[in-house]
Amino acid sequence: MANLQETEKLDEEIFSFVRKTEDEALKAARDFTEALREWEPVELPVVHRFLDGIFDFTDKVMKTQREFARKMVHESRVMADRLDKGPPEARTQATHRAVTTPHAKRTAA
């Protein structure tokens, strides 16, 4: 049962990161839209460029999130392989470190 709770905690951390990223993207879109109001009257080519920019930005965000998810899966697989090959006490210690060490400390090491 502890593994399920640990997995749910990691899931929530990832979802929190994604939500923050999305919130920042929405804020940038709002700021840009506010800037467009000063350009009245807005001509059609400007609107098209604006829409292209929004979708290009969204594409970049999605590509970045996709790559992040792939890296997470890869790193999880590497860790699982290492745990499978080590002695039982090493597996327990590695799992404990992975679950209790904050993300920033893990990536800095």
Buried (B, 14 or more C-beta within 10 A) or exposed (E): EEEEEBEEEBEEEBEEEBEEBEEEBEEEBEEEEEEEEEEEEEEEEEEEEBEEEBEEBEEEBEEEBEEBEEEEEEEEEEEEEEBEEEEEEEBEEBBEEBBEEEEEEEEEE
